[in-house]
Structures are given as C-alpha cells and as structure tokens.
Amino acid sequence: MYGIYNTSTSTVIAQFVSPLTLRSNQPIFVSDTLSLKRNTYRRAAQRWEIETRLFPLTASAQDLMVDFITKGSSSTLTILTPQNVGSVMAKTATGTVTVFAATAANLTSVTISANAVNNAKVIPKGTFIKFSNHSKVYMTTSDATLSGTLNTVTLNIYPALRTALAAGNTVTYQEDVQMLVKYDTDSVKGMVFEDGILMDNGTIKLIEAV
C-alpha cells in the first residue's frame, strides 16, 4: 500500500488513489543552431514529483488533516514510494541487499551483494530504491541478476549518486521505500468535505525533498 506514511506509528494514514502521475524533474536546456541542429544540455540535479488523489484510512481523517495543516509546504513528510507493477511482481532474491564496495558520488553503477540462488533476479529494472546512508530515491535502469556462484552484481541507477556509498550500506527496494517529500505550494492547506462527510481534496502534488 502506497501513501502518506506516519513514521512514528509505522502506518499509512492516506492511500494514493489512481490515476497517479510520477514524473522525473531534471532541468534540460535545448538550443537550435542556424542549421537546425538541436543541442541538449542536461543538469545533474533531479527530483521526483507525484500527483495523486488521497484516500484517508480513518473515517474522520484527523491524521491527514493534522498533516496538511502542520506540514504545509515547508516541512518534510514521508511517503511509501509507488513502485512499477512489474518490479513488485517480479520474482526476486530473498535476504538483505547491501553495497559490496565503496562507490564515489556522481556514478551510475553500484556493485551490490545479495543472498540468492544462481541466476536469480535481485532487483528488476524500473524499481525505486534507497540507500541507507542518504535519503535520495533512485530508479534502477537494468535488471540486476546474479549468475554463476558469485553473490555480487552491478546495479545501474538513475540519477547519478548524490552521496558516496560505503561497503555495507543497505539497499531498500520493492514496497517499503520511504521518500521524503514536501507538499507543493498549491496543495490544499486544510480539509475539503463534500456533503459534510466525504473528504475530497482533489489532486495534490508531492515534491521530493532533495
């Protein structure tokens, strides 16, 4: 279940409702020459942005109301990151996945170690992941599949690492990836009720805190 997550109680207080849009916001500058050759420049900075409706998981929605009013657009909150259906349903290796070797910032490949049988898929491409030493959420760009007898495999990610990794840092993936976000400034600052009972705040926008 994906939605707004209360870390103190380890519960989802509001579930994301489809349709849900998840975008990658990375500044790109485009220019055309006189010969109409197009030049594209991409900045290293990147963040995830989510647009969704919310379904509160308590009848009175008091937890969500407190969250709206106290967090506003200035404080961070935690969500469980929506995963691609294919990455969740894929058969993956069991056990803890960790960083095998120290990796410098700005790289897009990480060597990981996992407990698995031969030819087991560790993490499928399109999976959102997070490393234990910083809060940025990344997406895998290729399948990480163990082959032979080695329990290490290369994990390709997007965007490039913002923070260097140390051997032993753990990797969180599948349905329990926590992302720090902020409400967009245009998001509702309180609760909207229809017929005095039903809550409908329309579509809200959540911006990854980077």
N, C-alpha and C positions, 0 to 999 in steps of 0.2 A: 504494500500500500504506500503510495507516494503522496506527500503533502507537507504541511507545516508541522514541524516536529518540536515538541517540548522536551529539551534535553534533561530537565530536572526530574521529569516523571517518565521519560523514555516512551512517550506516547505521541501518536499523530493526532493533532487537535482539529485539523481540517484537511480533508482529502481533495486532491486535484481532480477536477472533472473535465472530461473531454468535451469539445476539442481543446487540445493543449498544443501550444507552439513553443518550441525550444530553438533559439537562434544563437549562432556564434557571432559576436560583435567584435570584429577586428578591423581597425582603420585601414582602408585601402584607397590609394590615390591613383587616379588614372589620367593620363595626358595623351593627346594625339599630336603627331608630328604633321608637317605640311604634306607628307606623302601618305598620311592616314595610317601610319604605323602606330599601334597603340602600346604605350608603356604603362606598366602596372607596378606600383610600389606598395608593399605590404609592411605595416609596422608590426613589431614583435608583441605589443600589448594585445590582450584578448580577454573577453569575459563572456559568460553565458547569460542569456536573458530568457525568461519564461513568461508566457502569457497564458493564463488559465482562469477558470472559474473555480470557486471553492465550495465544498460541502462540509459544514461543521459536523463533528461527530458527537456532539452533545445537543440535546433538544434546545437548551437555552442559549447555546453558542457563547457562553460567557468567556471561555478561554480565548476564543478568537477575537471577541470584542476588546478584551484587555490587550491582546497582542497588537491589534490595529492602532489603538489609541496611544499605548506606551512606546511602541517601537517607531511608529511614523515612518518617515523616510530617512531618518538619521541614524538609527540603531540597527545592528545586525540581528537577524534571526536565522534559525536553522531549518532546512528542509531536507527531506529524503529525495534524492535526485531521481527523476524519472529515467528509466532505462529503456533502450530499444527492446522490443518484444523478442527479437531473435537472440539477443545476448543473454536474456534471462532464461529462455527455454533451452539454450544450447547445453549439452552435457559437458560439464567441466570437471576438472580435477578437484579433489577434496583436500582439506588441510589449509594451513597458513601459507600465504604467498608473501615472500619477502624480497627485498633488494639484495642481490647477490654481491655486487661490487659497487664501490663508491662511484657516483656519477656526477659530473660537473653540471652547473646550470647552463641553460641555453641549448642543451642537447635534446634530441627527439627519440633516442633509443636508450632503453634501460635493460640491464640483464637482471632477471628475477630467478628465484628459486622456489620450487613448489614440490609437494609430495604428490606423485601421480604414477600411474602405470604407464608403460610405454605407449607412445602415440596418443596421449591424452591431450585434449584441448584444455589449456589452463584458463585463458581469458579470450573470448571471441572478439573480433573487431567490432567497433561501434559501441563498446562498453565504456561507461563512465567509471573512472577510478579516482582514488585519492591516496596519497602517500601520508604516512603517519607524522612526518616532521613539518608539514605545512598544509594550509587549508585549500589551496587551489585544486580545482577538479579538472581532470584531463579525460580525453577520449582515446581509446586505442584505435589505431588505423590499420592493423592487420591482426590475423589470428596468432595467438601465442600458443604453439602446440609443442609439447615435449616429444622428442623422438629418440629412439635408442635407449640407452641406460642412464644418460645424464638427466639430472633433475633441474637443469638451468635452461633458460630460453630467453630470446630477445623480445622485449615488449616495445613496440613502436607507438608513440603517443603524439597527440596534438592538444594544445600548442606545445612549444618547447618548454622545458623545465624552467620554472621561475626561481627555484631554490635547489641547491646541490643536495644530493642524496648520499646517505652513509649506508654501508653494508648493514643489513639487519632491519632497516626501516620496513614496516609492514605496508602491504597494499590492500586497501579496501575496495571491493568491487561488487557487482550484482546489485541487490536490492537495499543495501544498508550504507550507501554512500551519502554522507552528510555534506551539504553545501551551505556555506554562509552567504546570505543574500540580504538585500535591503528592499523595502517596498519602493516602487517608483514614486516620484513626487506627485504624479497624477492619481495614484491609488487612493481609494476611499480612506477617510480618517475616522470612520465610525461604522455603525451597522445600518444596513438598509433592510427594512422589513416590508413585505407585501402582505396585504390583508391582515396586518397586525401580528402575524405568526411566522410566516415563511421568510427566511433570510435569503436575499439575493443582492450581492454587491456587484454583479456584473463581472466583467473580465478585469483581473488585476495583473499587474506586471511586477515581476521579481527580478532584480538585477544582482548578479554575483558580486560579492564584496571582494575586491582584489587589492 
